[in-house]
Amino acid sequence: MKRINLKVTSVRFLVAIFLTIFASNLFAEETIKHKFLLLDESRKQILFVDQFEPKNDWVIKLTDGGVWDLQLVGNNRLLVALTDKGGFREYDLQTREVVREVTDAKYKQTMTVIRFPDGKTLLGCNKGKSYQFYLLDTEGKLLEELPAESKKKSIRVARRTSRGTIVFGCNDDWVNEIDLKGKVLREFKVPGARHIYHVMEKPDGNLLVAAGYGCFVAEYNKENEQIRKWGGLPAPDGLKFIFFAKMQILKNDNLVVATWTGHGANDSNKGVQLVEFDNKGNVVWKWHNPKLAGSINNVIVLDDLDINKFYE
């Protein structure tokens, strides 16, 4: 009877599995393509990237200061938060022209902007040792200043929940939920987070938290328990994570994250600018083009979206 070298056979088997997994991931990264809007914080510009038809790419230069948040608001329009000027602006995505702008010195440090289905607009601003939300009517006139019941500070991207409340991160590692009277409804800490950038609600009511310098996205249930996590340090081989910023869940349950790399115009050379995880936490796609763009803090993948509809 012929003897079988089990040790050699086992090694060959494991190598075959590794090569199969490696090849499948490589194939996935090469075949996945997206169309997306980017907010380039370090070079102060908004970009549209079409990986299917690169000739469709375009850039809007922001010559009057920083911008930190984007939202599609229907009618082919893009809403942006004007951080330095204070307030908001709307662009027509076909012409790339400004079609509306509301600014006021009191709205300085506008970090996030939310358009409600009824046309009202909510601005979230950093105010020294606290934050301040301003609710504007459909004409852009101030309706109400929401009392800052919590004294936490340094907010970034906030979003509306299905309950009509507002969720956001602040003070490095806290998640807050408030109602439209400013009342704090929920607070909890996210271990390992450093400068939480974005909090959003999933369709099932759970919250996703982009943990900033923690370089991960965590999912929390209604009991404030962490039930899932994407990313983390150290990053997978071949990647470098510095900061997890704005994120988006796609229809296939994959997660796309803007991986900001610094305030410098060329800091995008330091690491990948966008990354996509499947629902098991595997990296299935990434985007890195430091020649085209600087540090990306916000992404909207358009594959699943109709820009003529309203999105929260």
C-alpha positions in Angstrom: 0.0 0.0 0.0 1.3 3.4 -0.9 2.0 5.6 2.1 0.6 9.1 2.2 2.6 11.9 3.7 -0.2 13.5 5.8 1.9 16.5 6.8 2.8 17.5 3.3 -0.8 16.9 2.1 -2.2 19.1 4.9 0.2 21.9 4.1 -0.8 21.7 0.4 -4.4 21.7 1.3 -4.0 24.8 3.5 -2.0 26.6 0.8 -4.7 25.8 -1.7 -7.4 27.2 0.5 -5.4 30.4 1.1 -4.8 30.9 -2.6 -8.5 30.4 -3.3 -9.5 33.0 -0.7 -6.9 35.4 -1.9 -7.8 35.0 -5.5 -11.5 35.4 -4.8 -10.9 38.7 -2.8 -8.7 40.0 -5.5 -11.2 39.2 -8.2 -14.0 40.9 -6.1 -11.9 44.1 -5.8 -11.3 44.1 -9.5 -14.9 43.5 -10.6 -16.7 45.8 -8.1 -17.3 49.3 -9.4 -19.2 52.2 -8.1 -20.4 55.7 -8.9 -20.0 58.0 -6.0 -19.9 61.6 -4.7 -16.9 62.6 -2.5 -16.3 65.4 -0.1 -12.5 66.1 -0.2 -11.8 68.1 3.0 -8.1 68.6 2.5 -8.3 70.0 -1.1 -11.7 71.7 -0.5 -13.7 70.1 -3.4 -16.7 67.9 -4.2 -16.0 65.2 -6.7 -18.2 62.8 -8.8 -16.4 59.6 -9.7 -17.9 57.1 -12.2 -15.8 53.9 -12.4 -17.9 52.6 -15.2 -17.4 55.7 -17.4 -14.5 57.8 -16.1 -15.2 60.4 -18.7 -18.2 61.4 -16.7 -16.1 62.5 -13.7 -16.3 66.1 -12.5 -15.1 68.4 -9.7 -16.6 71.4 -7.9 -14.0 73.6 -6.3 -14.9 75.1 -2.9 -13.2 78.5 -2.9 -14.9 80.0 0.2 -13.9 77.7 3.1 -14.5 74.2 4.5 -17.4 71.9 4.1 -18.0 68.9 6.3 -21.3 67.2 5.4 -23.3 66.3 2.3 -26.9 65.1 1.8 -28.9 64.3 -1.3 -32.2 66.1 -1.0 -34.1 65.2 -4.2 -34.8 67.2 -7.4 -31.2 66.5 -8.4 -29.8 68.6 -5.6 -26.9 68.2 -3.2 -27.1 69.9 0.2 -23.8 70.9 1.9 -22.9 72.2 5.3 -20.8 75.4 5.1 -18.5 75.1 8.0 -16.5 78.3 7.8 -19.2 80.6 6.4 -21.9 79.1 8.6 -25.1 77.7 7.1 -25.9 75.6 4.0 -25.7 75.6 0.2 -27.5 73.5 -2.5 -26.0 72.5 -5.8 -27.8 71.3 -8.9 -26.0 68.1 -9.7 -26.5 68.4 -13.5 -25.3 71.9 -13.9 -23.0 71.9 -10.8 -24.3 75.4 -10.1 -25.3 76.9 -6.8 -29.1 77.1 -6.6 -29.6 78.2 -3.0 -27.5 79.4 -0.1 -28.3 80.4 3.5 -25.6 81.8 5.7 -25.3 83.7 9.0 -22.4 84.4 11.3 -24.3 82.7 14.2 -24.1 79.4 12.3 -20.3 79.5 12.2 -18.7 76.0 12.5 -21.7 74.3 10.9 -20.5 70.7 10.9 -23.6 68.9 9.8 -26.8 69.6 7.9 -30.1 67.7 7.7 -33.0 68.3 5.4 -36.3 67.0 6.6 -39.0 65.6 4.3 -41.2 68.7 5.0 -38.4 71.0 3.7 -37.1 72.3 7.0 -33.3 72.3 7.6 -31.4 71.4 10.8 -27.9 72.8 11.3 -25.5 71.3 13.8 -22.7 73.6 14.9 -19.7 73.4 17.3 -19.9 76.1 19.9 -16.8 76.0 22.1 -17.6 73.8 25.1 -20.9 72.5 23.7 -22.9 72.1 20.5 -25.9 74.0 19.1 -28.6 72.9 16.7 -30.7 75.4 14.7 -33.9 74.5 13.0 -34.7 76.6 9.9 -38.0 76.9 8.0 -38.5 76.1 4.3 -37.3 79.6 3.4 -34.1 79.3 5.5 -35.3 81.5 8.3 -34.5 80.5 11.9 -37.4 78.8 13.7 -35.8 77.6 16.8 -32.5 77.1 18.6 -32.5 73.7 20.3 -31.3 74.0 23.9 -28.0 72.1 24.3 -29.1 70.0 27.3 -25.9 67.9 27.1 -22.6 69.8 27.5 -20.7 67.4 25.3 -19.0 69.0 22.3 -17.2 68.4 19.0 -20.0 67.0 16.9 -19.5 65.9 13.3 -22.1 64.2 11.1 -25.6 63.8 12.7 -28.6 62.1 11.1 -32.3 61.8 11.6 -33.8 58.5 12.9 -37.1 56.9 11.9 -38.5 58.3 15.2 -37.7 61.9 14.1 -34.9 62.1 16.7 -31.3 63.1 15.9 -28.2 60.9 16.6 -24.6 62.0 16.6 -21.2 61.5 18.2 -19.4 63.9 20.4 -16.6 64.2 23.1 -14.5 61.6 21.4 -16.4 58.4 22.4 -20.0 59.3 23.2 -23.2 58.7 21.1 -26.1 61.1 21.8 -29.7 61.0 20.7 -31.9 64.1 21.2 -35.4 65.1 20.2 -36.2 68.3 18.3 -36.5 70.2 21.6 -32.9 69.4 22.5 -33.8 66.8 25.2 -31.2 64.1 25.5 -33.0 60.7 25.1 -30.0 58.4 25.0 -26.2 58.5 25.7 -23.7 55.8 25.7 -19.9 55.3 25.3 -18.2 53.4 22.4 -15.0 51.8 23.8 -12.0 52.4 21.6 -13.6 55.3 19.7 -11.7 58.5 19.2 -13.5 61.4 17.8 -16.7 59.7 16.6 -17.5 61.1 13.1 -20.8 59.7 12.0 -23.8 58.0 13.7 -26.8 56.7 11.7 -29.8 54.4 12.2 -30.2 51.2 10.2 -33.6 50.1 9.0 -33.9 47.6 11.9 -33.4 50.4 14.4 -29.8 49.6 15.4 -27.2 52.4 15.2 -23.9 52.4 13.3 -21.1 54.4 14.7 -18.0 55.4 12.7 -15.3 55.6 15.4 -12.9 58.2 14.0 -9.3 57.4 14.9 -10.5 54.1 16.3 -10.7 53.1 12.7 -13.8 50.9 13.0 -17.5 51.0 12.5 -19.6 49.4 15.3 -23.2 48.4 15.4 -25.2 48.9 18.6 -28.7 47.5 19.4 -31.4 49.4 21.3 -29.9 48.2 24.6 -26.6 50.0 23.7 -24.9 46.6 23.3 -22.2 46.3 20.5 -23.2 43.4 18.3 -21.0 43.8 15.2 -17.8 45.5 14.2 -16.1 46.3 10.9 -12.4 47.3 10.5 -10.2 48.1 13.4 -6.4 48.2 13.9 -4.1 46.9 12.7 -5.5 47.2 9.2 -5.4 44.3 6.8 -2.2 43.8 4.9 -1.8 46.3 2.1 -4.0 48.9 3.8 -3.5 51.7 6.2 -6.3 53.1 8.3 -6.0 56.5 10.0 -9.6 57.7 10.6 -13.1 56.3 9.8 -15.4 59.2 8.7 -18.7 59.1 6.8 -20.2 55.7 6.0 -23.0 54.2 4.0 -24.8 50.8 4.0 -25.5 49.6 0.5 -28.6 47.5 -0.5 -26.5 44.3 -0.4 -25.6 45.1 3.2 -22.0 46.0 2.4 -20.5 48.9 4.2 -18.6 51.7 2.5 -16.5 54.0 4.6 -14.5 57.2 3.8 -11.1 56.7 5.4 -9.8 60.3 6.0 -6.0 60.5 6.1 -5.2 64.1 7.3 -5.7 67.8 6.7 -2.9 68.2 4.3 -3.6 68.4 0.5 -1.3 65.4 -0.1 -2.2 63.4 3.0 -4.2 61.1 0.7 -0.8 59.4 -0.2 -0.8 58.0 3.4 -3.5 55.4 3.0 -6.6 54.2 1.1 -9.4 56.8 0.7 -12.5 54.5 0.5 -13.0 51.0 1.7 -15.9 48.5 1.3 -16.6 45.7 3.8 -19.0 42.8 3.2 -21.3 41.7 6.0 -18.6 39.4 7.4 -16.1 42.2 7.7 -14.0 41.3 4.7 -12.6 44.1 2.6 -14.1 43.5 -0.9 -13.3 46.9 -2.6 -11.1 49.9 -2.0 -10.4 53.2 -3.8 -7.2 55.2 -3.7 -6.4 58.0 -6.2 -4.2 60.6 -4.4 -3.7 62.4 -7.7 -7.4 63.0 -8.1 -8.4 63.7 -4.5 -7.1 64.6 -1.1 -8.4 63.3 2.3 -12.0 62.1 1.9 -14.4 62.7 4.9 -17.7 62.0 3.2 -19.0 59.6 0.5 -22.4 59.0 -1.1 -22.4 55.8 -3.3 -25.0 56.4 -6.0 -25.4 52.9 -7.4 -28.6 52.2 -5.4 -29.9 55.8 -5.3 -32.1 58.0 -7.5 -30.8 61.5 -7.1 -34.3 62.9 -7.9 -35.7 61.3 -4.7 -35.4 62.6 -1.1 -32.9 60.8 1.2 -32.3 61.2 4.9 
